[in-house]
Amino acid sequence: MKLIVFDIDGTLSNTKPVDDLCFIKAFKSVFNIDLAEVDWTSLQNVTDWGITEEIIEQSWNRRPSTEEFEKMKKQFINNLEEERISNPNSFNEVPGANAFFNHLKNHPNYTVGLATGAWKASALIKLSAIGIDTTGIPFSNSDFHQTRTAICLHTIEQAKVKYGKPFEEIIYLGDGEWDYHTCKKLNIRFIGIEVDGNGILKKLGAEAVFENYLNLGEIINIIESPLQK
């Protein structure tokens, strides 16, 4: 059995623009810091926890308090919920994502997991919007860990405990540069999803990159291709 781990924003849900908008608005409201001009790819940990902590450390020379973290999370979630009501078209799936995810989840040769840099509550809003149920699925997020590496490993460990044995192979699907670098660090295979087809992942060295999941057979062929030694 192979374990297929999915990122969420930009990988399953086409929600990066609205997610960024709501996060920036919450940060401005809670900390009075404008993130609009920040190059998030330059940060050490591009996760909700990591971004919040790193920006506050840079700006205020201290870590945010527990109360500040909770206030930021609450405001961010409120922003997302308001946007989902007022702009539901901002919460779409990457074309074919739901069908592909469920195909793997229900297939005897695969199992699936979720590993996202988002906080859990925000991830669930976006997954619910595209009809993906997380019940029983190994799932780690920024509530548990600050780094992408730790988040991914947490999902993998949950899956190993659930099935009681190692996997034939672990494959990660993601859309960000940080996803690619995490896979290189963990020595697991990476499949890129680029909804806008900007070519960044190919430039980094990703061998398999898709704009959507509509050609299910082609992606399955990549998943089924022989392990690279």
C-alpha positions in Angstrom: 0.0 0.0 0.0 1.2 3.5 -0.8 0.5 6.5 1.3 -0.5 9.7 -0.6 -0.2 12.8 1.5 -1.9 16.0 0.3 -1.4 19.7 1.1 -4.6 21.7 1.0 -4.4 25.3 -0.2 -3.6 25.3 -3.9 -3.4 21.5 -3.9 -6.9 20.3 -3.1 -8.7 23.6 -2.6 -8.1 26.5 -5.0 -8.2 28.9 -2.0 -4.7 30.5 -1.8 -5.9 34.0 -2.8 -8.8 34.2 -0.3 -6.6 32.5 2.4 -3.9 35.1 1.9 -6.4 37.9 1.9 -8.0 36.8 5.2 -4.6 36.1 6.9 -3.3 39.6 5.9 -6.5 41.2 7.1 -6.3 39.4 10.5 -2.6 40.2 11.0 -3.3 43.9 10.3 -6.3 43.9 12.7 -4.6 42.0 15.5 -1.0 43.2 15.3 -1.3 46.4 13.1 1.4 44.9 10.8 0.9 44.9 7.0 1.9 41.6 5.4 0.9 42.6 1.9 4.5 43.5 1.0 6.1 40.5 2.7 7.8 37.8 0.6 6.5 34.8 2.5 8.8 32.4 0.5 11.7 34.1 2.3 10.5 33.1 5.7 11.9 30.0 7.5 8.6 28.3 8.1 5.7 29.1 5.7 3.0 27.8 8.0 0.3 29.8 9.9 2.1 29.3 13.1 5.6 29.9 11.6 4.6 33.1 9.7 2.9 34.6 12.8 5.8 33.8 15.1 8.6 34.9 12.7 7.0 38.2 11.7 6.3 39.1 15.3 9.9 38.2 16.3 11.2 40.4 13.5 8.9 43.3 14.3 8.8 43.2 18.1 11.8 41.2 19.1 9.8 38.7 21.0 7.5 35.7 20.3 3.7 36.3 20.3 1.9 35.3 23.5 -0.6 32.4 23.7 -3.3 35.0 23.9 -2.1 36.8 20.8 -1.9 33.6 18.8 -5.5 32.7 19.8 -6.7 36.2 18.9 -5.0 36.0 15.5 -6.5 32.5 14.8 -10.0 33.6 15.9 -9.8 36.7 13.7 -8.5 34.8 10.7 -11.2 32.1 11.0 -13.9 34.8 11.3 -12.5 36.4 8.1 -12.6 33.1 6.3 -16.2 32.3 7.4 -17.3 35.8 6.3 -15.7 35.4 2.9 -17.2 32.0 2.4 -20.6 33.5 2.9 -20.1 36.6 0.9 -17.8 35.2 -1.8 -18.5 31.4 -2.1 -16.8 31.2 -5.5 -13.5 31.9 -3.8 -13.7 28.4 -2.2 -13.5 26.1 -5.1 -11.7 22.8 -5.5 -8.7 22.4 -7.8 -10.5 20.9 -10.8 -11.0 17.2 -10.2 -9.5 17.2 -6.7 -12.4 15.8 -4.8 -12.9 12.9 -7.2 -9.2 12.1 -7.2 -8.9 12.3 -3.5 -11.9 9.9 -3.0 -10.6 7.6 -5.7 -7.4 7.1 -3.8 -9.1 6.9 -0.4 -11.4 4.1 -1.6 -8.7 2.2 -3.5 -7.2 -0.9 -1.8 -3.7 -0.1 -3.0 -3.6 3.4 -1.6 -4.4 5.4 1.5 -4.4 9.2 2.0 -3.3 11.7 4.5 -3.4 15.5 4.9 -0.5 17.7 5.9 -1.0 21.4 5.7 0.7 24.5 7.0 -2.8 26.0 7.8 -4.3 26.0 11.2 -6.8 23.1 11.6 -10.0 25.3 11.8 -9.2 27.1 8.6 -8.2 23.9 6.8 -11.6 22.4 7.8 -13.5 25.4 6.4 -11.8 25.0 3.0 -12.1 21.2 2.9 -15.8 21.4 3.9 -16.4 23.9 1.1 -15.1 21.5 -1.5 -16.8 18.4 0.0 -13.9 16.6 1.5 -14.6 14.7 4.8 -11.5 14.3 7.0 -13.1 11.6 9.3 -10.6 8.9 9.9 -7.9 10.4 7.8 -4.4 11.0 9.2 -4.2 14.8 9.4 -1.6 17.2 10.7 -1.5 21.0 10.6 -0.2 24.1 12.1 -2.0 23.5 15.4 0.4 20.7 16.1 3.7 21.9 14.6 5.5 25.0 13.3 7.5 23.4 10.5 6.4 21.7 7.3 8.7 18.8 8.0 7.3 18.1 11.4 3.7 18.4 10.1 4.4 16.0 7.3 6.1 13.5 9.6 3.2 13.7 12.0 0.8 12.7 9.3 3.0 9.8 8.2 3.3 8.6 11.8 -0.5 8.7 12.3 -0.9 6.6 9.1 1.7 4.1 10.3 -0.1 3.7 13.6 -3.5 3.3 11.9 -2.3 0.6 9.5 0.3 -1.0 11.7 3.0 -1.4 9.1 5.3 0.6 6.9 4.2 1.7 3.4 5.5 0.6 0.1 6.1 4.3 -0.7 5.1 7.7 0.5 4.2 10.4 -2.0 3.4 14.0 -1.3 1.2 16.3 -3.5 1.8 20.0 -3.0 1.8 23.4 -4.7 4.5 25.4 -2.9 8.3 25.7 -3.1 8.3 24.7 0.6 6.4 21.5 -0.2 9.0 20.5 -2.7 11.9 21.3 -0.3 10.2 19.4 2.5 10.0 16.3 0.3 13.6 16.6 -0.7 14.5 16.8 3.0 12.4 13.8 3.9 13.4 11.8 0.7 9.9 11.2 -0.4 8.5 11.6 -3.9 6.9 14.9 -4.8 4.1 15.5 -7.3 3.4 19.2 -8.0 0.1 20.9 -8.5 0.2 24.4 -10.2 -3.3 25.7 -10.8 -1.9 28.8 -12.6 0.8 26.9 -14.5 3.6 29.3 -13.5 6.3 26.7 -13.9 8.1 27.4 -10.6 8.0 23.8 -9.4 9.5 22.6 -12.7 12.3 25.2 -12.3 13.0 23.9 -8.9 13.4 20.4 -10.3 10.0 18.8 -9.8 9.6 16.1 -12.5 5.8 15.6 -12.3 3.7 18.8 -12.2 0.0 19.0 -13.1 -2.4 22.0 -13.3 -5.4 19.9 -12.1 -6.6 16.3 -11.5 -8.8 16.0 -14.6 -6.5 13.5 -16.2 -6.7 11.0 -13.3 -5.1 8.2 -15.3 -2.0 10.1 -16.0 -1.4 11.0 -12.3 -2.1 7.4 -11.3 0.6 6.3 -13.8 3.1 8.6 -12.1 2.1 7.3 -8.7 2.5 3.7 -10.0 5.8 4.3 -11.7 8.8 2.4 -10.2 10.5 3.7 -7.1 13.6 5.8 -7.9 16.6 4.3 -6.2 
